[in-house]
Amino acid sequence: MKSLKSVSTSPIKVGLVSLGCAKNLSDAEVMLGGILQRGMEITSQADEADVLIVNTCSFIDSAKEESIDAILEVNQQRGLRKKKAHQKLIVAGCMAQRFSKELSAEMPEVDAFIGVDQIADAGAVIEQLLAARSPLTDETWEPLNLVTKGKPVYIPDYDTPRFRLTPAHTAFVKIAEGCNHPCSFCIIPAMRGRHRSRTIESVVAEVKGLVAQGVKEINLISQDTTYFGMDLWEKRPRANQPVDSSRGPTIAKLLDALQAIKGDFWIRLLYTHPAHWSDELIAAIARNNKVARYIDIPLQHIHPTMLDAMKRETSREHIEGLIARIRAGIPGIAIRTTFIVGFPGETEEHFRALLAFIEKTRFERLGIFTYSQEEGSRAAQLEGQIPSVTKKARYRRAMQLQQKVARQVAQGFVGQTLRVLVEQPLLARTAADAPEVDCRVLLSRPLPVGAFADVKILAAQDYDLVAE
């Protein structure tokens, strides 16, 4: 791994494990940037580290379980290292932000907990931790709980130090943090705070730097990218209201500004919310050829009863009309969405309505989540919780249907020539495929990693394409 040289003959070495989504990965990059700025080194070898950080996720139960397992495994391995007997363990990320008080009592083996507002100060936290007392020499010592009370307020800027963890040709750019939506199944606003946007100038400055470094794909991320800038308006719009860009910055204005940056690269828009889409945004994507013909728009359900119970702020009519306007206004667009099955009160009728909508709409990319009863969410208190066996069965039925749709969509590309971004010598992605979550193009011969190439599609598998 890359590292900065320390003036010390024995620099502090830090290892990090990051779990969860791209937004969490972005936080990890900021943590490592602050660590390097302090003259420390980053290591991928856990047995070399003086300090280990586990950057946790707690969006759903499975993510929490994975985070807890990672903490316990790191601690177990730490206990086996005679070479690093005094190795420190820091827990960061969403689970630390949400449960630091409880975890401090249940996991005394953790040396410190840091939340969203402390990610840029990770280097200073490490220095504080290493100067603190030790549980090995002081029985009254307790873990450092540095998570600030109340909702987080931090947002990175263009000049915030970072250490990129993505391949050289792709990057995630966090344009905002937090969320204002009242979705009943979600606890992100409690963990991440209210929506707060960066300025257009800040995002443009960061992207210019990344493009100058050779990055070919800019993935714009936040909890709700479509609300970008509108929190800075004097009078903020409500859900489903027309967007008046004369009132302040918008995601459409940001796309126009990024289009003006010189260079050959894709701009990808992730994590949009249907309540704040606008005709202005549709037009901005259509007129800017650097913006990938791809949108990520989690819809969660389509039956009116479920949308109301989920507090999604959108109706079935709104969703259907929006998809029709997007497809009419942006020729060749690939739409990715996700749905939740097994939400409290979901009947077989509700679920069949969702299946019919999936079959009719033919989403190019689609994922299914089974409902997770999250402590602290309003949905957790609802009656009509669905048995796990029913949720899993509905997941399988929905994915079997989407597999059929995806196969038909993929076969439609056979014989076409598509532009791809090469991920590995024999693997690539089209503009319709986001990193990690979508489909791949299998290449017949090696191509330079990180380069764009035009390839001819020879065949289609269930999800992936085969090309020369």
FENDARA-V875634 format. One record per residue. N is the residue number from 0. RES is the residue in one small letter. NEAR is the number of other C-alpha atoms within 8 Angstrom. Layout:
n:res:near
N:RES:NEAR
N:RES:NEAR
//
This chain:
n:res:near
0:m:5
1:k:4
2:s:8
3:l:9
4:k:7
5:s:10
6:v:6
7:s:5
8:t:5
9:s:5
10:p:10
11:i:9
12:k:12
13:v:13
14:g:13
15:l:9
16:v:8
17:s:10
18:l:11
19:g:9
20:c:7
21:a:8
22:k:10
23:n:14
24:l:12
25:s:11
26:d:10
27:a:11
28:e:12
29:v:15
30:m:14
31:l:13
32:g:13
33:g:14
34:i:14
35:l:13
36:q:10
37:r:8
38:g:11
39:m:16
40:e:14
41:i:12
42:t:11
43:s:7
44:q:7
45:a:8
46:d:8
47:e:8
48:a:14
49:d:11
50:v:13
51:l:14
52:i:12
53:v:16
54:n:14
55:t:16
56:c:14
57:s:10
58:f:10
59:i:9
60:d:10
61:s:6
62:a:11
63:k:13
64:e:8
65:e:8
66:s:14
67:i:8
68:d:8
69:a:9
70:i:10
71:l:8
72:e:8
73:v:8
74:n:11
75:q:8
76:q:8
77:r:11
78:g:8
79:l:6
80:r:9
81:k:6
82:k:5
83:k:11
84:a:8
85:h:5
86:q:10
87:k:10
88:l:13
89:i:13
90:v:14
91:a:16
92:g:15
93:c:15
94:m:13
95:a:15
96:q:13
97:r:8
98:f:8
99:s:12
100:k:7
101:e:7
102:l:10
103:s:13
104:a:7
105:e:6
106:m:7
107:p:10
108:e:7
109:v:13
110:d:12
111:a:12
112:f:16
113:i:16
114:g:14
115:v:13
116:d:11
117:q:10
118:i:13
119:a:12
120:d:10
121:a:12
122:g:15
123:a:9
124:v:8
125:i:9
126:e:8
127:q:8
128:l:10
129:l:8
130:a:6
131:a:6
132:r:8
133:s:7
134:p:9
135:l:5
136:t:6
137:d:8
138:e:6
139:t:5
140:w:8
141:e:8
142:p:11
143:l:8
144:n:10
145:l:9
146:v:13
147:t:7
148:k:4
149:g:4
150:k:9
151:p:11
152:v:8
153:y:7
154:i:9
155:p:9
156:d:8
157:y:8
158:d:5
159:t:9
160:p:8
161:r:10
162:f:8
163:r:6
164:l:6
165:t:7
166:p:6
167:a:8
168:h:11
169:t:11
170:a:13
171:f:11
172:v:12
173:k:11
174:i:12
175:a:15
176:e:15
177:g:13
178:c:13
179:n:7
180:h:6
181:p:7
182:c:8
183:s:10
184:f:12
185:c:10
186:i:10
187:i:10
188:p:12
189:a:8
190:m:11
191:r:13
192:g:13
193:r:12
194:h:10
195:r:11
196:s:12
197:r:12
198:t:8
199:i:10
200:e:6
201:s:10
202:v:13
203:v:11
204:a:9
205:e:11
206:v:11
207:k:9
208:g:8
209:l:10
210:v:11
211:a:7
212:q:6
213:g:8
214:v:13
215:k:12
216:e:11
217:i:14
218:n:12
219:l:13
220:i:16
221:s:13
222:q:10
223:d:12
224:t:16
225:t:10
226:y:11
227:f:13
228:g:13
229:m:11
230:d:10
231:l:9
232:w:10
233:e:5
234:k:4
235:r:8
236:p:7
237:r:5
238:a:7
239:n:9
240:q:7
241:p:5
242:v:8
243:d:5
244:s:8
245:s:4
246:r:7
247:g:9
248:p:14
249:t:12
250:i:12
251:a:10
252:k:11
253:l:11
254:l:12
255:d:10
256:a:10
257:l:9
258:q:11
259:a:6
260:i:7
261:k:5
262:g:5
263:d:6
264:f:10
265:w:11
266:i:11
267:r:13
268:l:14
269:l:12
270:y:12
271:t:14
272:h:13
273:p:11
274:a:8
275:h:11
276:w:12
277:s:8
278:d:7
279:e:8
280:l:10
281:i:13
282:a:10
283:a:12
284:i:14
285:a:10
286:r:6
287:n:10
288:n:8
289:k:9
290:v:12
291:a:12
292:r:11
293:y:13
294:i:12
295:d:11
296:i:13
297:p:12
298:l:11
299:q:9
300:h:10
301:i:13
302:h:10
303:p:8
304:t:7
305:m:13
306:l:16
307:d:9
308:a:9
309:m:10
310:k:9
311:r:10
312:e:9
313:t:10
314:s:9
315:r:10
316:e:6
317:h:8
318:i:12
319:e:8
320:g:8
321:l:10
322:i:8
323:a:8
324:r:10
325:i:10
326:r:10
327:a:7
328:g:9
329:i:12
330:p:7
331:g:6
332:i:11
333:a:11
334:i:11
335:r:13
336:t:13
337:t:12
338:f:12
339:i:11
340:v:14
341:g:13
342:f:11
343:p:10
344:g:10
345:e:13
346:t:6
347:e:6
348:e:7
349:h:11
350:f:11
351:r:8
352:a:10
353:l:11
354:l:10
355:a:8
356:f:9
357:i:11
358:e:10
359:k:6
360:t:6
361:r:7
362:f:12
363:e:10
364:r:10
365:l:10
366:g:8
367:i:11
368:f:9
369:t:11
370:y:9
371:s:7
372:q:10
373:e:12
374:e:5
375:g:6
376:s:12
377:r:8
378:a:12
379:a:10
380:q:6
381:l:8
382:e:6
383:g:7
384:q:9
385:i:11
386:p:6
387:s:6
388:v:6
389:t:9
390:k:13
391:k:9
392:a:8
393:r:11
394:y:12
395:r:8
396:r:8
397:a:10
398:m:10
399:q:8
400:l:11
401:q:11
402:q:10
403:k:9
404:v:12
405:a:13
406:r:12
407:q:8
408:v:9
409:a:14
410:q:10
411:g:6
412:f:9
413:v:11
414:g:8
415:q:7
416:t:8
417:l:9
418:r:10
419:v:13
420:l:12
421:v:16
422:e:10
423:q:10
424:p:11
425:l:12
426:l:11
427:a:13
428:r:14
429:t:11
430:a:12
431:a:10
432:d:11
433:a:9
434:p:5
435:e:4
436:v:6
437:d:8
438:c:9
439:r:12
440:v:13
441:l:11
442:l:12
443:s:8
444:r:7
445:p:7
446:l:9
447:p:8
448:v:8
449:g:11
450:a:10
451:f:8
452:a:8
453:d:8
454:v:10
455:k:11
456:i:15
457:l:10
458:a:10
459:a:14
460:q:10
461:d:9
462:y:11
463:d:11
464:l:14
465:v:13
466:a:12
467:e:9
//
